Amino acid sequence: MTEWISVEHANEHNLKDVSVKIPKRKLTVITGVSGSGKSTLAHDILFNESQRQYLEAMGMQGIEKPNVAHIYGASPAISLKQQETSSNPRSTVGTKTAMYTSLRMIYEKLGIRSCPNCKKKVNPIQAIEETEHIDGDFTVFQICPHCDHKYKKLTRSHFSYNTIEGACQKCKGIGKVIQINVNTLFNMELSIENGAITLWNGRYLEYQLDNIKRTMNYYNVPIEENTPLKNFNALQFALLWYKQ
């Protein structure tokens, strides 16, 4: 494996017959005055050529070869642009560089799974596929080569945390579980009437207090006036929390 990426006689945009050698597995910084061709070298030549060679190796086309005599040692690459920002909690390096999509495609096409029936490993290349029209949608099935059991094929949607099929049932694909901090929501030393729940005030407090009292009376666990939350029993607190 070559230890260098070599660019010979680059004439793309502002670059005029430039040749460079960049070491692999090291951090390399490209500097220069504005308009000297830094972005051209990094993105238009190195990144685009890496992507072009990667796609061609997969039998795909679509990226034009940069104006260089030769490029040696290029590997599949990712590109992060400084101006691209997002507050979406589902955005990752993989989604912003499209590598996430490529990985899901690999998992779908080459992923080995166990047959739900006989539990033997199934190579997707060996499994026969069938497509059925069910409830207005087309569903792809695989047939186990060991026991002939038919089961739904795992598609790229099953490997996406942005879909119902692939998202974690607990965190819904965000990667963390959002919960209410009881210590922030409730002041256990106060009663409901005296502001134990800071979100309830004024007429809204009166409305909610009436609902809570009716609910607790219905379940035969009434509360006395000005009872601090710390004195609620387990059922009373559960009724306050879940409002059953």
PyMOL commands that set and color helices and strands:
alter all, ss='L'
color gray80, all
select helices_A, chain A and resi 38-57+93-96+99-110+156-159+182-185+202-218+229-231+234-242
alter helices_A, ss='H'
color red, helices_A
select strands_A, chain A and resi 4-10+18-23+68-72+113-114+121-122+128-134+137-143+150-152
alter strands_A, ss='S'
color yellow, strands_A
deselect
rebuild
show_as cartoon
